[in-house]
Amino acid sequence: MDKNRIEGAAKELKGTIKEVAGKVTGNEKLEAEGKVDKAAGQVQSTVGKGKDAIKDALK
């Protein structure tokens, strides 16, 4: 498993937590930051999946 997949999943989780915390507290900035972190994590995870697919194809 590529490290990008692991780091991406961690960012997604962090983003989800921030987003929920922002919603609960009414902090729109925190909620927006959470959405950005979540999206960045999804992109990074997708990159890692692509790298894994390439590695598997070359085996």
PDBQT receptor file of N, H, CA, C and O in Angstrom, charges set to zero:
ATOM      1  N   MET A   1       0.846  -1.174   0.000  1.00  0.00    +0.000 N 
ATOM      2  CA  MET A   1       0.000   0.000   0.000  1.00  0.00    +0.000 C 
ATOM      3  C   MET A   1       0.894   1.240   0.000  1.00  0.00    +0.000 C 
ATOM      4  O   MET A   1       1.832   1.348   0.789  1.00  0.00    +0.000 OA
ATOM      5  N   ASP A   2       0.590   2.150  -0.880  1.00  0.00    +0.000 N 
ATOM      6  H   ASP A   2      -0.172   2.063  -1.522  1.00  0.00    +0.000 HD
ATOM      7  CA  ASP A   2       1.361   3.373  -1.042  1.00  0.00    +0.000 C 
ATOM      8  C   ASP A   2       1.142   4.316   0.143  1.00  0.00    +0.000 C 
ATOM      9  O   ASP A   2       0.044   4.384   0.697  1.00  0.00    +0.000 OA
ATOM     10  N   LYS A   3       2.197   5.040   0.527  1.00  0.00    +0.000 N 
ATOM     11  H   LYS A   3       3.088   4.984   0.077  1.00  0.00    +0.000 HD
ATOM     12  CA  LYS A   3       2.081   5.945   1.682  1.00  0.00    +0.000 C 
ATOM     13  C   LYS A   3       1.078   7.062   1.415  1.00  0.00    +0.000 C 
ATOM     14  O   LYS A   3       0.491   7.599   2.355  1.00  0.00    +0.000 OA
ATOM     15  N   ASN A   4       0.872   7.420   0.146  1.00  0.00    +0.000 N 
ATOM     16  H   ASN A   4       1.349   6.984  -0.617  1.00  0.00    +0.000 HD
ATOM     17  CA  ASN A   4      -0.114   8.455  -0.176  1.00  0.00    +0.000 C 
ATOM     18  C   ASN A   4      -1.523   8.017   0.216  1.00  0.00    +0.000 C 
ATOM     19  O   ASN A   4      -2.336   8.839   0.639  1.00  0.00    +0.000 OA
ATOM     20  N   ARG A   5      -1.805   6.745   0.078  1.00  0.00    +0.000 N 
ATOM     21  H   ARG A   5      -1.145   6.077  -0.266  1.00  0.00    +0.000 HD
ATOM     22  CA  ARG A   5      -3.135   6.242   0.467  1.00  0.00    +0.000 C 
ATOM     23  C   ARG A   5      -3.347   6.390   1.968  1.00  0.00    +0.000 C 
ATOM     24  O   ARG A   5      -4.426   6.777   2.418  1.00  0.00    +0.000 OA
ATOM     25  N   ILE A   6      -2.324   6.082   2.727  1.00  0.00    +0.000 N 
ATOM     26  H   ILE A   6      -1.448   5.767   2.362  1.00  0.00    +0.000 HD
ATOM     27  CA  ILE A   6      -2.415   6.167   4.188  1.00  0.00    +0.000 C 
ATOM     28  C   ILE A   6      -2.534   7.625   4.632  1.00  0.00    +0.000 C 
ATOM     29  O   ILE A   6      -3.392   7.970   5.445  1.00  0.00    +0.000 OA
ATOM     30  N   GLU A   7      -1.661   8.473   4.089  1.00  0.00    +0.000 N 
ATOM     31  H   GLU A   7      -0.964   8.193   3.430  1.00  0.00    +0.000 HD
ATOM     32  CA  GLU A   7      -1.707   9.892   4.462  1.00  0.00    +0.000 C 
ATOM     33  C   GLU A   7      -3.014  10.536   3.996  1.00  0.00    +0.000 C 
ATOM     34  O   GLU A   7      -3.574  11.386   4.688  1.00  0.00    +0.000 OA
ATOM     35  N   GLY A   8      -3.490  10.131   2.832  1.00  0.00    +0.000 N 
ATOM     36  H   GLY A   8      -3.035   9.440   2.270  1.00  0.00    +0.000 HD
ATOM     37  CA  GLY A   8      -4.750  10.663   2.322  1.00  0.00    +0.000 C 
ATOM     38  C   GLY A   8      -5.919  10.301   3.221  1.00  0.00    +0.000 C 
ATOM     39  O   GLY A   8      -6.787  11.131   3.493  1.00  0.00    +0.000 OA
ATOM     40  N   ALA A   9      -5.936   9.061   3.679  1.00  0.00    +0.000 N 
ATOM     41  H   ALA A   9      -5.231   8.387   3.458  1.00  0.00    +0.000 HD
ATOM     42  CA  ALA A   9      -7.011   8.623   4.580  1.00  0.00    +0.000 C 
ATOM     43  C   ALA A   9      -6.962   9.397   5.892  1.00  0.00    +0.000 C 
ATOM     44  O   ALA A   9      -7.998   9.746   6.457  1.00  0.00    +0.000 OA
ATOM     45  N   ALA A  10      -5.752   9.661   6.370  1.00  0.00    +0.000 N 
ATOM     46  H   ALA A  10      -4.910   9.378   5.911  1.00  0.00    +0.000 HD
ATOM     47  CA  ALA A  10      -5.603  10.433   7.613  1.00  0.00    +0.000 C 
ATOM     48  C   ALA A  10      -6.112  11.860   7.430  1.00  0.00    +0.000 C 
ATOM     49  O   ALA A  10      -6.773  12.404   8.315  1.00  0.00    +0.000 OA
ATOM     50  N   LYS A  11      -5.803  12.467   6.276  1.00  0.00    +0.000 N 
ATOM     51  H   LYS A  11      -5.266  12.025   5.558  1.00  0.00    +0.000 HD
ATOM     52  CA  LYS A  11      -6.282  13.822   6.006  1.00  0.00    +0.000 C 
ATOM     53  C   LYS A  11      -7.808  13.856   5.886  1.00  0.00    +0.000 C 
ATOM     54  O   LYS A  11      -8.463  14.786   6.355  1.00  0.00    +0.000 OA
ATOM     55  N   GLU A  12      -8.351  12.826   5.252  1.00  0.00    +0.000 N 
ATOM     56  H   GLU A  12      -7.818  12.070   4.871  1.00  0.00    +0.000 HD
ATOM     57  CA  GLU A  12      -9.814  12.754   5.132  1.00  0.00    +0.000 C 
ATOM     58  C   GLU A  12     -10.461  12.705   6.519  1.00  0.00    +0.000 C 
ATOM     59  O   GLU A  12     -11.438  13.405   6.785  1.00  0.00    +0.000 OA
ATOM     60  N   LEU A  13      -9.906  11.876   7.387  1.00  0.00    +0.000 N 
ATOM     61  H   LEU A  13      -9.112  11.307   7.171  1.00  0.00    +0.000 HD
ATOM     62  CA  LEU A  13     -10.439  11.754   8.744  1.00  0.00    +0.000 C 
ATOM     63  C   LEU A  13     -10.330  13.079   9.493  1.00  0.00    +0.000 C 
ATOM     64  O   LEU A  13     -11.279  13.517  10.142  1.00  0.00    +0.000 OA
ATOM     65  N   LYS A  14      -9.166  13.708   9.395  1.00  0.00    +0.000 N 
ATOM     66  H   LYS A  14      -8.395  13.352   8.867  1.00  0.00    +0.000 HD
ATOM     67  CA  LYS A  14      -8.953  15.004  10.048  1.00  0.00    +0.000 C 
ATOM     68  C   LYS A  14      -9.956  16.031   9.514  1.00  0.00    +0.000 C 
ATOM     69  O   LYS A  14     -10.529  16.808  10.278  1.00  0.00    +0.000 OA
ATOM     70  N   GLY A  15     -10.158  16.023   8.201  1.00  0.00    +0.000 N 
ATOM     71  H   GLY A  15      -9.692  15.392   7.581  1.00  0.00    +0.000 HD
ATOM     72  CA  GLY A  15     -11.101  16.947   7.593  1.00  0.00    +0.000 C 
ATOM     73  C   GLY A  15     -12.522  16.713   8.054  1.00  0.00    +0.000 C 
ATOM     74  O   GLY A  15     -13.264  17.660   8.312  1.00  0.00    +0.000 OA
ATOM     75  N   THR A  16     -12.900  15.449   8.158  1.00  0.00    +0.000 N 
ATOM     76  H   THR A  16     -12.297  14.680   7.949  1.00  0.00    +0.000 HD
ATOM     77  CA  THR A  16     -14.244  15.109   8.625  1.00  0.00    +0.000 C 
ATOM     78  C   THR A  16     -14.462  15.589  10.048  1.00  0.00    +0.000 C 
ATOM     79  O   THR A  16     -15.518  16.130  10.373  1.00  0.00    +0.000 OA
ATOM     80  N   ILE A  17     -13.468  15.391  10.890  1.00  0.00    +0.000 N 
ATOM     81  H   ILE A  17     -12.610  14.952  10.626  1.00  0.00    +0.000 HD
ATOM     82  CA  ILE A  17     -13.565  15.827  12.292  1.00  0.00    +0.000 C 
ATOM     83  C   ILE A  17     -13.692  17.349  12.364  1.00  0.00    +0.000 C 
ATOM     84  O   ILE A  17     -14.521  17.873  13.107  1.00  0.00    +0.000 OA
ATOM     85  N   LYS A  18     -12.864  18.056  11.586  1.00  0.00    +0.000 N 
ATOM     86  H   LYS A  18     -12.190  17.630  10.982  1.00  0.00    +0.000 HD
ATOM     87  CA  LYS A  18     -12.925  19.519  11.582  1.00  0.00    +0.000 C 
ATOM     88  C   LYS A  18     -14.281  20.005  11.074  1.00  0.00    +0.000 C 
ATOM     89  O   LYS A  18     -14.872  20.929  11.633  1.00  0.00    +0.000 OA
ATOM     90  N   GLU A  19     -14.759  19.371  10.015  1.00  0.00    +0.000 N 
ATOM     91  H   GLU A  19     -14.278  18.621   9.561  1.00  0.00    +0.000 HD
ATOM     92  CA  GLU A  19     -16.041  19.770   9.427  1.00  0.00    +0.000 C 
ATOM     93  C   GLU A  19     -17.181  19.610  10.436  1.00  0.00    +0.000 C 
ATOM     94  O   GLU A  19     -18.010  20.505  10.597  1.00  0.00    +0.000 OA
ATOM     95  N   VAL A  20     -17.210  18.469  11.104  1.00  0.00    +0.000 N 
ATOM     96  H   VAL A  20     -16.537  17.741  10.973  1.00  0.00    +0.000 HD
ATOM     97  CA  VAL A  20     -18.261  18.213  12.095  1.00  0.00    +0.000 C 
ATOM     98  C   VAL A  20     -18.133  19.187  13.266  1.00  0.00    +0.000 C 
ATOM     99  O   VAL A  20     -19.130  19.731  13.741  1.00  0.00    +0.000 OA
ATOM    100  N   ALA A  21     -16.909  19.401  13.724  1.00  0.00    +0.000 N 
ATOM    101  H   ALA A  21     -16.099  18.959  13.338  1.00  0.00    +0.000 HD
ATOM    102  CA  ALA A  21     -16.699  20.336  14.836  1.00  0.00    +0.000 C 
ATOM    103  C   ALA A  21     -17.161  21.736  14.450  1.00  0.00    +0.000 C 
ATOM    104  O   ALA A  21     -17.756  22.444  15.262  1.00  0.00    +0.000 OA
ATOM    105  N   GLY A  22     -16.888  22.132  13.217  1.00  0.00    +0.000 N 
ATOM    106  H   GLY A  22     -16.404  21.556  12.558  1.00  0.00    +0.000 HD
ATOM    107  CA  GLY A  22     -17.323  23.434  12.744  1.00  0.00    +0.000 C 
ATOM    108  C   GLY A  22     -18.837  23.555  12.694  1.00  0.00    +0.000 C 
ATOM    109  O   GLY A  22     -19.403  24.588  13.053  1.00  0.00    +0.000 OA
ATOM    110  N   LYS A  23     -19.490  22.479  12.241  1.00  0.00    +0.000 N 
ATOM    111  H   LYS A  23     -19.030  21.640  11.949  1.00  0.00    +0.000 HD
ATOM    112  CA  LYS A  23     -20.954  22.488  12.188  1.00  0.00    +0.000 C 
ATOM    113  C   LYS A  23     -21.549  22.567  13.587  1.00  0.00    +0.000 C 
ATOM    114  O   LYS A  23     -22.491  23.323  13.825  1.00  0.00    +0.000 OA
ATOM    115  N   VAL A  24     -21.001  21.788  14.507  1.00  0.00    +0.000 N 
ATOM    116  H   VAL A  24     -20.235  21.174  14.313  1.00  0.00    +0.000 HD
ATOM    117  CA  VAL A  24     -21.528  21.732  15.873  1.00  0.00    +0.000 C 
ATOM    118  C   VAL A  24     -21.368  23.080  16.580  1.00  0.00    +0.000 C 
ATOM    119  O   VAL A  24     -22.268  23.535  17.287  1.00  0.00    +0.000 OA
ATOM    120  N   THR A  25     -20.213  23.706  16.377  1.00  0.00    +0.000 N 
ATOM    121  H   THR A  25     -19.482  23.337  15.802  1.00  0.00    +0.000 HD
ATOM    122  CA  THR A  25     -19.943  24.968  17.073  1.00  0.00    +0.000 C 
ATOM    123  C   THR A  25     -20.426  26.191  16.302  1.00  0.00    +0.000 C 
ATOM    124  O   THR A  25     -20.411  27.307  16.821  1.00  0.00    +0.000 OA
ATOM    125  N   GLY A  26     -20.857  25.976  15.056  1.00  0.00    +0.000 N 
ATOM    126  H   GLY A  26     -20.869  25.069  14.633  1.00  0.00    +0.000 HD
ATOM    127  CA  GLY A  26     -21.301  27.106  14.241  1.00  0.00    +0.000 C 
ATOM    128  C   GLY A  26     -20.144  27.904  13.665  1.00  0.00    +0.000 C 
ATOM    129  O   GLY A  26     -20.325  29.043  13.233  1.00  0.00    +0.000 OA
ATOM    130  N   ASN A  27     -18.952  27.310  13.656  1.00  0.00    +0.000 N 
ATOM    131  H   ASN A  27     -18.805  26.386  14.007  1.00  0.00    +0.000 HD
ATOM    132  CA  ASN A  27     -17.751  27.968  13.154  1.00  0.00    +0.000 C 
ATOM    133  C   ASN A  27     -17.605  27.643  11.665  1.00  0.00    +0.000 C 
ATOM    134  O   ASN A  27     -17.134  26.566  11.299  1.00  0.00    +0.000 OA
ATOM    135  N   GLU A  28     -18.011  28.576  10.822  1.00  0.00    +0.000 N 
ATOM    136  H   GLU A  28     -18.394  29.451  11.119  1.00  0.00    +0.000 HD
ATOM    137  CA  GLU A  28     -17.994  28.334   9.378  1.00  0.00    +0.000 C 
ATOM    138  C   GLU A  28     -16.580  28.177   8.832  1.00  0.00    +0.000 C 
ATOM    139  O   GLU A  28     -16.361  27.411   7.894  1.00  0.00    +0.000 OA
ATOM    140  N   LYS A  29     -15.615  28.897   9.412  1.00  0.00    +0.000 N 
ATOM    141  H   LYS A  29     -15.793  29.519  10.174  1.00  0.00    +0.000 HD
ATOM    142  CA  LYS A  29     -14.215  28.796   8.962  1.00  0.00    +0.000 C 
ATOM    143  C   LYS A  29     -13.677  27.389   9.213  1.00  0.00    +0.000 C 
ATOM    144  O   LYS A  29     -13.051  26.795   8.334  1.00  0.00    +0.000 OA
ATOM    145  N   LEU A  30     -13.916  26.868  10.388  1.00  0.00    +0.000 N 
ATOM    146  H   LEU A  30     -14.424  27.350  11.101  1.00  0.00    +0.000 HD
ATOM    147  CA  LEU A  30     -13.450  25.526  10.733  1.00  0.00    +0.000 C 
ATOM    148  C   LEU A  30     -14.124  24.489   9.836  1.00  0.00    +0.000 C 
ATOM    149  O   LEU A  30     -13.487  23.534   9.392  1.00  0.00    +0.000 OA
ATOM    150  N   GLU A  31     -15.400  24.681   9.577  1.00  0.00    +0.000 N 
ATOM    151  H   GLU A  31     -15.917  25.457   9.938  1.00  0.00    +0.000 HD
ATOM    152  CA  GLU A  31     -16.134  23.760   8.704  1.00  0.00    +0.000 C 
ATOM    153  C   GLU A  31     -15.548  23.784   7.288  1.00  0.00    +0.000 C 
ATOM    154  O   GLU A  31     -15.380  22.738   6.662  1.00  0.00    +0.000 OA
ATOM    155  N   ALA A  32     -15.241  24.980   6.795  1.00  0.00    +0.000 N 
ATOM    156  H   ALA A  32     -15.378  25.830   7.304  1.00  0.00    +0.000 HD
ATOM    157  CA  ALA A  32     -14.652  25.107   5.458  1.00  0.00    +0.000 C 
ATOM    158  C   ALA A  32     -13.264  24.472   5.400  1.00  0.00    +0.000 C 
ATOM    159  O   ALA A  32     -12.923  23.807   4.422  1.00  0.00    +0.000 OA
ATOM    160  N   GLU A  33     -12.466  24.678   6.445  1.00  0.00    +0.000 N 
ATOM    161  H   GLU A  33     -12.743  25.219   7.239  1.00  0.00    +0.000 HD
ATOM    162  CA  GLU A  33     -11.141  24.057   6.509  1.00  0.00    +0.000 C 
ATOM    163  C   GLU A  33     -11.266  22.537   6.474  1.00  0.00    +0.000 C 
ATOM    164  O   GLU A  33     -10.478  21.852   5.823  1.00  0.00    +0.000 OA
ATOM    165  N   GLY A  34     -12.252  22.030   7.172  1.00  0.00    +0.000 N 
ATOM    166  H   GLY A  34     -12.893  22.587   7.701  1.00  0.00    +0.000 HD
ATOM    167  CA  GLY A  34     -12.481  20.594   7.193  1.00  0.00    +0.000 C 
ATOM    168  C   GLY A  34     -12.816  20.058   5.812  1.00  0.00    +0.000 C 
ATOM    169  O   GLY A  34     -12.330  18.999   5.415  1.00  0.00    +0.000 OA
ATOM    170  N   LYS A  35     -13.639  20.785   5.088  1.00  0.00    +0.000 N 
ATOM    171  H   LYS A  35     -14.033  21.645   5.411  1.00  0.00    +0.000 HD
ATOM    172  CA  LYS A  35     -14.003  20.359   3.728  1.00  0.00    +0.000 C 
ATOM    173  C   LYS A  35     -12.783  20.356   2.814  1.00  0.00    +0.000 C 
ATOM    174  O   LYS A  35     -12.621  19.458   1.988  1.00  0.00    +0.000 OA
ATOM    175  N   VAL A  36     -11.920  21.374   2.967  1.00  0.00    +0.000 N 
ATOM    176  H   VAL A  36     -12.052  22.103   3.638  1.00  0.00    +0.000 HD
ATOM    177  CA  VAL A  36     -10.704  21.448   2.152  1.00  0.00    +0.000 C 
ATOM    178  C   VAL A  36      -9.774  20.290   2.491  1.00  0.00    +0.000 C 
ATOM    179  O   VAL A  36      -9.248  19.637   1.590  1.00  0.00    +0.000 OA
ATOM    180  N   ASP A  37      -9.566  20.029   3.776  1.00  0.00    +0.000 N 
ATOM    181  H   ASP A  37      -9.993  20.560   4.508  1.00  0.00    +0.000 HD
ATOM    182  CA  ASP A  37      -8.699  18.918   4.199  1.00  0.00    +0.000 C 
ATOM    183  C   ASP A  37      -9.236  17.589   3.681  1.00  0.00    +0.000 C 
ATOM    184  O   ASP A  37      -8.483  16.731   3.221  1.00  0.00    +0.000 OA
ATOM    185  N   LYS A  38     -10.538  17.440   3.766  1.00  0.00    +0.000 N 
ATOM    186  H   LYS A  38     -11.150  18.136   4.140  1.00  0.00    +0.000 HD
ATOM    187  CA  LYS A  38     -11.181  16.203   3.313  1.00  0.00    +0.000 C 
ATOM    188  C   LYS A  38     -10.954  15.996   1.815  1.00  0.00    +0.000 C 
ATOM    189  O   LYS A  38     -10.617  14.896   1.379  1.00  0.00    +0.000 OA
ATOM    190  N   ALA A  39     -11.141  17.056   1.036  1.00  0.00    +0.000 N 
ATOM    191  H   ALA A  39     -11.415  17.950   1.390  1.00  0.00    +0.000 HD
ATOM    192  CA  ALA A  39     -10.939  16.970  -0.414  1.00  0.00    +0.000 C 
ATOM    193  C   ALA A  39      -9.476  16.680  -0.748  1.00  0.00    +0.000 C 
ATOM    194  O   ALA A  39      -9.188  15.884  -1.641  1.00  0.00    +0.000 OA
ATOM    195  N   ALA A  40      -8.555  17.324  -0.033  1.00  0.00    +0.000 N 
ATOM    196  H   ALA A  40      -8.789  17.970   0.693  1.00  0.00    +0.000 HD
ATOM    197  CA  ALA A  40      -7.129  17.085  -0.262  1.00  0.00    +0.000 C 
ATOM    198  C   ALA A  40      -6.769  15.639   0.055  1.00  0.00    +0.000 C 
ATOM    199  O   ALA A  40      -5.970  15.024  -0.650  1.00  0.00    +0.000 OA
ATOM    200  N   GLY A  41      -7.350  15.109   1.097  1.00  0.00    +0.000 N 
ATOM    201  H   GLY A  41      -8.000  15.609   1.670  1.00  0.00    +0.000 HD
ATOM    202  CA  GLY A  41      -7.109  13.715   1.466  1.00  0.00    +0.000 C 
ATOM    203  C   GLY A  41      -7.627  12.749   0.412  1.00  0.00    +0.000 C 
ATOM    204  O   GLY A  41      -6.991  11.735   0.123  1.00  0.00    +0.000 OA
ATOM    205  N   GLN A  42      -8.777  13.065  -0.158  1.00  0.00    +0.000 N 
ATOM    206  H   GLN A  42      -9.293  13.889   0.077  1.00  0.00    +0.000 HD
ATOM    207  CA  GLN A  42      -9.347  12.207  -1.196  1.00  0.00    +0.000 C 
ATOM    208  C   GLN A  42      -8.458  12.209  -2.432  1.00  0.00    +0.000 C 
ATOM    209  O   GLN A  42      -8.245  11.167  -3.052  1.00  0.00    +0.000 OA
ATOM    210  N   VAL A  43      -7.939  13.382  -2.788  1.00  0.00    +0.000 N 
ATOM    211  H   VAL A  43      -8.112  14.229  -2.284  1.00  0.00    +0.000 HD
ATOM    212  CA  VAL A  43      -7.042  13.474  -3.950  1.00  0.00    +0.000 C 
ATOM    213  C   VAL A  43      -5.771  12.680  -3.694  1.00  0.00    +0.000 C 
ATOM    214  O   VAL A  43      -5.330  11.914  -4.552  1.00  0.00    +0.000 OA
ATOM    215  N   GLN A  44      -5.186  12.857  -2.525  1.00  0.00    +0.000 N 
ATOM    216  H   GLN A  44      -5.544  13.479  -1.828  1.00  0.00    +0.000 HD
ATOM    217  CA  GLN A  44      -3.946  12.159  -2.198  1.00  0.00    +0.000 C 
ATOM    218  C   GLN A  44      -4.168  10.648  -2.173  1.00  0.00    +0.000 C 
ATOM    219  O   GLN A  44      -3.310   9.887  -2.621  1.00  0.00    +0.000 OA
ATOM    220  N   SER A  45      -5.288  10.221  -1.663  1.00  0.00    +0.000 N 
ATOM    221  H   SER A  45      -5.985  10.839  -1.300  1.00  0.00    +0.000 HD
ATOM    222  CA  SER A  45      -5.609   8.796  -1.629  1.00  0.00    +0.000 C 
ATOM    223  C   SER A  45      -5.759   8.247  -3.043  1.00  0.00    +0.000 C 
ATOM    224  O   SER A  45      -5.313   7.137  -3.334  1.00  0.00    +0.000 OA
ATOM    225  N   THR A  46      -6.382   9.021  -3.913  1.00  0.00    +0.000 N 
ATOM    226  H   THR A  46      -6.743   9.923  -3.677  1.00  0.00    +0.000 HD
ATOM    227  CA  THR A  46      -6.551   8.603  -5.301  1.00  0.00    +0.000 C 
ATOM    228  C   THR A  46      -5.200   8.469  -6.002  1.00  0.00    +0.000 C 
ATOM    229  O   THR A  46      -4.991   7.540  -6.781  1.00  0.00    +0.000 OA
ATOM    230  N   VAL A  47      -4.290   9.393  -5.724  1.00  0.00    +0.000 N 
ATOM    231  H   VAL A  47      -4.461  10.148  -5.090  1.00  0.00    +0.000 HD
ATOM    232  CA  VAL A  47      -2.945   9.319  -6.295  1.00  0.00    +0.000 C 
ATOM    233  C   VAL A  47      -2.259   8.025  -5.826  1.00  0.00    +0.000 C 
ATOM    234  O   VAL A  47      -1.622   7.327  -6.614  1.00  0.00    +0.000 OA
ATOM    235  N   GLY A  48      -2.399   7.730  -4.560  1.00  0.00    +0.000 N 
ATOM    236  H   GLY A  48      -2.916   8.297  -3.919  1.00  0.00    +0.000 HD
ATOM    237  CA  GLY A  48      -1.803   6.504  -4.022  1.00  0.00    +0.000 C 
ATOM    238  C   GLY A  48      -2.386   5.257  -4.662  1.00  0.00    +0.000 C 
ATOM    239  O   GLY A  48      -1.660   4.303  -4.943  1.00  0.00    +0.000 OA
ATOM    240  N   LYS A  49      -3.689   5.257  -4.893  1.00  0.00    +0.000 N 
ATOM    241  H   LYS A  49      -4.279   6.031  -4.665  1.00  0.00    +0.000 HD
ATOM    242  CA  LYS A  49      -4.325   4.107  -5.556  1.00  0.00    +0.000 C 
ATOM    243  C   LYS A  49      -3.794   3.952  -6.969  1.00  0.00    +0.000 C 
ATOM    244  O   LYS A  49      -3.576   2.835  -7.439  1.00  0.00    +0.000 OA
ATOM    245  N   GLY A  50      -3.587   5.079  -7.651  1.00  0.00    +0.000 N 
ATOM    246  H   GLY A  50      -3.764   5.987  -7.269  1.00  0.00    +0.000 HD
ATOM    247  CA  GLY A  50      -3.030   5.028  -9.003  1.00  0.00    +0.000 C 
ATOM    248  C   GLY A  50      -1.623   4.459  -9.010  1.00  0.00    +0.000 C 
ATOM    249  O   GLY A  50      -1.278   3.643  -9.864  1.00  0.00    +0.000 OA
ATOM    250  N   LYS A  51      -0.820   4.888  -8.060  1.00  0.00    +0.000 N 
ATOM    251  H   LYS A  51      -1.100   5.551  -7.365  1.00  0.00    +0.000 HD
ATOM    252  CA  LYS A  51       0.559   4.365  -7.957  1.00  0.00    +0.000 C 
ATOM    253  C   LYS A  51       0.539   2.861  -7.698  1.00  0.00    +0.000 C 
ATOM    254  O   LYS A  51       1.312   2.107  -8.290  1.00  0.00    +0.000 OA
ATOM    255  N   ASP A  52      -0.357   2.436  -6.803  1.00  0.00    +0.000 N 
ATOM    256  H   ASP A  52      -0.985   3.048  -6.322  1.00  0.00    +0.000 HD
ATOM    257  CA  ASP A  52      -0.459   1.004  -6.510  1.00  0.00    +0.000 C 
ATOM    258  C   ASP A  52      -0.873   0.225  -7.758  1.00  0.00    +0.000 C 
ATOM    259  O   ASP A  52      -0.362  -0.866  -8.010  1.00  0.00    +0.000 OA
ATOM    260  N   ALA A  53      -1.787   0.780  -8.526  1.00  0.00    +0.000 N 
ATOM    261  H   ALA A  53      -2.203   1.666  -8.321  1.00  0.00    +0.000 HD
ATOM    262  CA  ALA A  53      -2.264   0.101  -9.740  1.00  0.00    +0.000 C 
ATOM    263  C   ALA A  53      -1.120  -0.027 -10.745  1.00  0.00    +0.000 C 
ATOM    264  O   ALA A  53      -0.981  -1.056 -11.405  1.00  0.00    +0.000 OA
ATOM    265  N   ILE A  54      -0.307   1.014 -10.860  1.00  0.00    +0.000 N 
ATOM    266  H   ILE A  54      -0.419   1.851 -10.324  1.00  0.00    +0.000 HD
ATOM    267  CA  ILE A  54       0.831   0.957 -11.786  1.00  0.00    +0.000 C 
ATOM    268  C   ILE A  54       1.838  -0.085 -11.330  1.00  0.00    +0.000 C 
ATOM    269  O   ILE A  54       2.343  -0.867 -12.135  1.00  0.00    +0.000 OA
ATOM    270  N   LYS A  55       2.129  -0.092 -10.034  1.00  0.00    +0.000 N 
ATOM    271  H   LYS A  55       1.719   0.544  -9.380  1.00  0.00    +0.000 HD
ATOM    272  CA  LYS A  55       3.079  -1.085  -9.502  1.00  0.00    +0.000 C 
ATOM    273  C   LYS A  55       2.587  -2.502  -9.749  1.00  0.00    +0.000 C 
ATOM    274  O   LYS A  55       3.365  -3.376 -10.131  1.00  0.00    +0.000 OA
ATOM    275  N   ASP A  56       1.288  -2.731  -9.529  1.00  0.00    +0.000 N 
ATOM    276  H   ASP A  56       0.657  -2.020  -9.219  1.00  0.00    +0.000 HD
ATOM    277  CA  ASP A  56       0.714  -4.068  -9.747  1.00  0.00    +0.000 C 
ATOM    278  C   ASP A  56       0.751  -4.454 -11.225  1.00  0.00    +0.000 C 
ATOM    279  O   ASP A  56       0.973  -5.618 -11.557  1.00  0.00    +0.000 OA
ATOM    280  N   ALA A  57       0.538  -3.497 -12.099  1.00  0.00    +0.000 N 
ATOM    281  H   ALA A  57       0.358  -2.551 -11.829  1.00  0.00    +0.000 HD
ATOM    282  CA  ALA A  57       0.538  -3.779 -13.531  1.00  0.00    +0.000 C 
ATOM    283  C   ALA A  57       1.945  -4.121 -14.037  1.00  0.00    +0.000 C 
ATOM    284  O   ALA A  57       2.095  -4.875 -14.998  1.00  0.00    +0.000 OA
ATOM    285  N   LEU A  58       2.956  -3.573 -13.396  1.00  0.00    +0.000 N 
ATOM    286  H   LEU A  58       2.833  -2.961 -12.615  1.00  0.00    +0.000 HD
ATOM    287  CA  LEU A  58       4.317  -3.815 -13.819  1.00  0.00    +0.000 C 
ATOM    288  C   LEU A  58       4.908  -5.108 -13.259  1.00  0.00    +0.000 C 
ATOM    289  O   LEU A  58       6.008  -5.505 -13.643  1.00  0.00    +0.000 OA
ATOM    290  N   LYS A  59       4.192  -5.758 -12.365  1.00  0.00    +0.000 N 
ATOM    291  H   LYS A  59       3.298  -5.436 -12.053  1.00  0.00    +0.000 HD
ATOM    292  CA  LYS A  59       4.684  -7.011 -11.777  1.00  0.00    +0.000 C 
ATOM    293  C   LYS A  59       4.462  -8.157 -12.716  1.00  0.00    +0.000 C 
ATOM    294  O   LYS A  59       4.812  -9.293 -12.397  1.00  0.00    +0.000 OA
TER     295      LYS A  59
